[in-house]
Amino acid sequence: MKTFYVTTPIYYANSLPHLGHLYTMIVADAIARQKRQQGIETFFLTGTDEHGINIERAAKRNHRTPQEQSDYVVSYFKQMTAAFGLDTAHGGYDIFMRTTETFHYEGVSELWRRVARAKTPKGRDALYKGHYEGWFCAACAAYKTEDEYVKPASPDEPPTCLVHETKLDRISEESYFFRLSDYDEALLGLYEVRPDFVQPDARRNEVRSFVRGGLQDLSVSRLKSSVSWGVPVPDDPNHTMYVWFDALTNYITAIGFGNERQERAIGFEKFWPALHIVGKDILRFHAVYWPAFLMAAGVEQPRAIVAHGMWLDRTGRKMSKTLGNTIELDVLSRHFSVDAIRYFCLREMVFGQDGRFGYEHLIDRTNSDLASGLGNLSSRTLTMIQRYCEGRVPSGNISEEGRLLAKRAGVDTDEASISGFVAHARDEFIRYFSNFGFSRALEEAWGIVARVDKMISDAKPWDLAKDPALRQTLNAVLYRAAETLRWLSVMLYPVMPNATREIHSQLGLTEDLSKIDPATLTWGGLPDGTQIGDVKGLFPRMDKTKTMDEIKGSSPTVREGSGEHAADAVPGADATVSEARPSGRAPLATDADALPVKNETGDGLIEITDFARIDLRVGEVRSAERIPKADKLLLLTVDIGEEKPRQILAGIAQYYAPEQLVGRKIVVVANLKPRKLRGHESQGMLLAASVGEEGKPVIATFAEDVPNGARLK
Ligand code: MSP
């Protein structure tokens, strides 16, 4: 049996996923579903990249161990993938890969050993020990050359990363180097012999000119004393592996390279090589470093590396947590159906190019293409079958006499023109889709919707129904519309698994859409006499003004089941929300590299009315005590000028003794939903600055005397 293996990048476990991450998963998921429809045994990987200084720092800021940090983010990822129907239970990924798995340590150590034994194409050792001196961006997990950073105004300041706009770290230490500079010709040869290796073409050209420009050897380890959270270098425990060496290798360790466990369960030989779907931001790692590592280790190259563009905010900046301009997933999922989001992502972003995201646009597409387009075609067709044919799919056959009568009534009964049109568009759809032209593929499908809509409007079944002599004509029109819907449901299943299943079952069909190859569809496959199911609307029309108001008024909230905020609860720039978490950890507010300003329209700014939704009050700490078995939590009672003092739990016990706090005037978020933490209700939270790398909380207070309950605005 043919096999196919598709991967997304594995996401950093330092912060919560946003639209950009979701997009890569949707693309890979749609590809995997199409392959499965074709009867190909498909393996789909996604997961998290859990090592390195970035995760170590995020963990410190959140008062977690790196493992706890990763576990926390992974549990959110899993909730999110389930909510968006991307997990195994919904026919999505087959493995959620984590680089902290023991089997991964085994596999990546094996790859390292192989590289360490290898000679380069120029006959030198592929790996050697040297000294690294230069700048490193923790957020990119990459060393930066001069053209990749902004020089500081003063020589005492570090440069700033061009991508993340964050300060770089100076590194000067012993390091293992991979002799990348010896692989230029081999890589150029690979791109030459396999023109599809890097796609689309524009990206291939970029990669080629990067390699032609000359490659520098790559530092592939850090001293354990600088970065301890990583895979130890085999036989040299003073070093940990460079996080990209470790992360890229996940693609092969996940399926069994260098470890028995996964080999038995999945099979490296069976599934490798993979198709890697990546953002263009990480193309170099995948299209240059990864192939070179594999060449050194003597492992077959990936099937292809396909790079998509970036979702940008309205000002044209890449959407990222670090820049604080992301579209949050729980806001998206609260207002839009999964299928509408999937459709929009694949239709709107011309694959490979960047796209700007706007909620208005998503609403417009939902209304025009889904509610008025596909949804309307489906409901009008099925409603007419219900009304005129007693709920059974009529026969599409039309006799010579029927044809004459139809002609006289001015109705086109040439079945071949419809079936030919649909079949041609189906072929084009498959062709575009298989070449990652999702947007063009969907245009083809919507060409079918328009064509059949026109057929119905021209034939006017409601008039035909009035004349018994035109019964066959009416039946033929409705049959063709219903048969087209069947085709569309099969074709569009990888894009909209839920709505297409709904259409299929409303047509009265019971086959599993995930197993029907659209290429095998033949016209007339819908049996006449089929009893159709209940007719339900697929895509309710959205009220744009109302939805936009709701979106503007909403912020990411508590995820069901986690008991924690999905993302940062409160917009702000300097103050950090120092709210206690069920685990006693610091809030997720500090998970990102910078505290993001929530903005639902994507330009990074909020309205004054957004800020006004937060009720900030002056409070006086009346009492403070530790909570048994929760070494990070303090239980405070705080007078905020109400009849009864508020009980507030704060994750500050490691930094403040209870007695330091009594009598202190603090700032309290007074309109936060109460929550139970360790059996105690927390009725608000206090604000604190997050200081230094470890995010030490420093409680916000007042230099002058202020009355309890005074509002901050
Ligand atoms: N951990 C590395 C990848 C290691 S793969 C062996 C990493 N992680 S990431 O979380 O920062 O981002 C991973 C991917 O998320 C990006 O390559 C891209 O596919 C996707 N996106 C993140 N932001 C995005 C946008 N604004 N737009 C589209 N996709 C984006 O890099």
Boltz pocket constraint, residues with backbone or C-beta under 6 A from the ligand:
constraints:
  - pocket:
      binder: B
      contacts: [[A, 8], [A, 9], [A, 10], [A, 11], [A, 12], [A, 19], [A, 20], [A, 21], [A, 23], [A, 24], [A, 49], [A, 139], [A, 244], [A, 247], [A, 248], [A, 249], [A, 250], [A, 277], [A, 278], [A, 279], [A, 280], [A, 281], [A, 282], [A, 309], [A, 310], [A, 311], [A, 312], [A, 318], [A, 319], [A, 320]]
      max_distance: 6.0
